[in-house]
Amino acid sequence: GQAAAAATALSKLAATNPDSPVFQSTYARALGESGQSARALEVYRGAAQRWPTDALLLHDLAVAARNAATKMSGPAASALIEEAVRADRAALVLSPNSAVAHNGLGLLAVDLNRPQDALKEFERAATIDPNNASYSTNLGNARRALGDARGAEQAYRRALEVDPGAGD
């Protein structure tokens, strides 16, 4: 609830510990949560350049780029979405069974109006991590968008089995 205060405190830790990917990524996350998406993206980009073999960091970069894209339109937003796609694909090269990166690519495919690609990515995410209600919900949404009501219902039921209180 105090993301701005956390970002301020973490900025000092990140500045005094530039060799710590944990401090850099935590600082970037706090920036994003405090509404400073452009600055968060800068920090994630720097961290990803410094630690290019950290799959989770690359996925976090993808999330930051996608979030920054929501505040823009036109070519600038498209460029950020493409950056996000590249970052999640790079994460999957490093960690092919990253459910979070597959889910991220699914969300990006939705943004790009590619429902079949979204479906494939959400299926992978839900298969890799069947205990994540969000992945099953996203899978249900993709199936519903493609006219597969029965498949959507199955995915939604799975999400509720995993988390009976899931609001989505």
N, C-alpha and C positions, 0 to 999 in steps of 0.2 A: 503494500500500500504506500510505500515511500520510495518509489523508484528514483525520483530525482535526487533524493538524499543519498541513496545507494550509489547512484552514478557518480556523484561528487566524491564520496569516500573511495570508491573503486578507481577513480581517475588517479588518485595519489598512489594507490597500490600498483596500478598498471604502469605508471611513470617510473616508479622506483624498482619495478621488477619486469623490465622489458623482455627478459628471457623466459618468462612464465606464460605458457599458453593458457593456463587456467585463469590467471588474472586478466589477460588480454580478452579472452572470450567472455568471461564473467562481466567485465567492464562493458564490452560491446552489447551484451544482452541487457544490462541495466540501462544503457543509453537507449536502446530500442524500446524498452518497456516504459521509459520516461518520455517517449514521443520524439526522440532525437534520431529518427531513422537514418538520415543522411550521415550523421556522425558515426552511428553504429556501423553502417555499411563501410565507412572508411576504416574503422578499427578492424572489422572482420577481414577486409581486403588485405590490410597489412599483416595480420596474423596468418592468413592463408598463404601469403607469399613467403612468410618466414617458416611456416610449418606445413608445406604442401602435401605431406603424407598423412595428415590427420583427417581421416574421413568425416568424423563428427564436426570438426571445425569447418570443413568444406560444405557440409550440409547447413550448418548455421549461417554461413555466408549466403547460401541459396535462399534461406528464409529471410535474411536481412534484405537481399536484393528484391525479393518478391514483395516484402512489406514496403520498401521504398517505392516500388513501382506503383503501388496503390495511391500514392500521393502525386502521381504524375499522369500525363496522358501523351498520346502520340508516340513519336520515335524514341523519346527518352524512356518512356515506360516499356516499350518493346525491347529496347536494349537491356534494360534491367531484368526483364523476364528471361531473355536469352542468356544473360549472365547467370541467372539462377539455375537455368537448365544445365548449363555447362558445369556449374559447381556441383550440382547433385549427380550428374553423370560421372564427374571426376571422383566423387565420394564412392560411387558404385564400382569404379575401377579398383579402388583400394579395398573396398569392403562390399563384395557382390551381394552379400546377404544382409545388407543394411535395410531393415524394414522402414526406418525413418526416411531414408533417401528415396526409396521406392514410393512411399506415400507422398513425399515432397514432389517427385516427378509427376505423380498423379494429379496433385493440386495444380501444378503448372500446366499440365495438359488440359485441365478444365479451363484454366485462364485463357489458353490458346484455342479453345473450342475444338479440342480433339478428344471426343468422348471415348473412342475405342482405345486410344493410348492411355487415357485415364483409367479405364477399366482394367487393362493389363497391369498397370503399376499398382493399383489398389489390390488386385488379386494377389500379386506378389507380396505386398506388404502384409496382407491379412494371412497369407499362408506362412510367411516367415514368423510372424508374431500374432498367432491367433488369439492371444489374450489381451489385445489392445482394442478396446471398444471403438475408438475413433477410426481405426483402419477398417473395421467391419462396417461402420456407419458410412464411411466414404465409399466403400465397395457397394453398399446398398444404394447410395445416391447415384453412382455411375450406372448400375444396372437399371435403376428406375428411369434415368435419363435416356437409356437406350431401349426402353419399352419392355424390359424384362421384370415384370411385376413380381413374379414368383421368386426369381433370384434375389430381387431387392428385399422381399419379405424375409427370406432365409438369412440374408446378411444382417438385416435389422434385428432379427431374433437372436442371432449370434451375439451382436453387440449388447443386447439386453441380458443375455446369459452371462456375459463377461462382467457387465456393470449394470445391475438392475436400475440404478439411479441415473443412467445416462440420459441427459436431456435431449440430445440430438436424435 
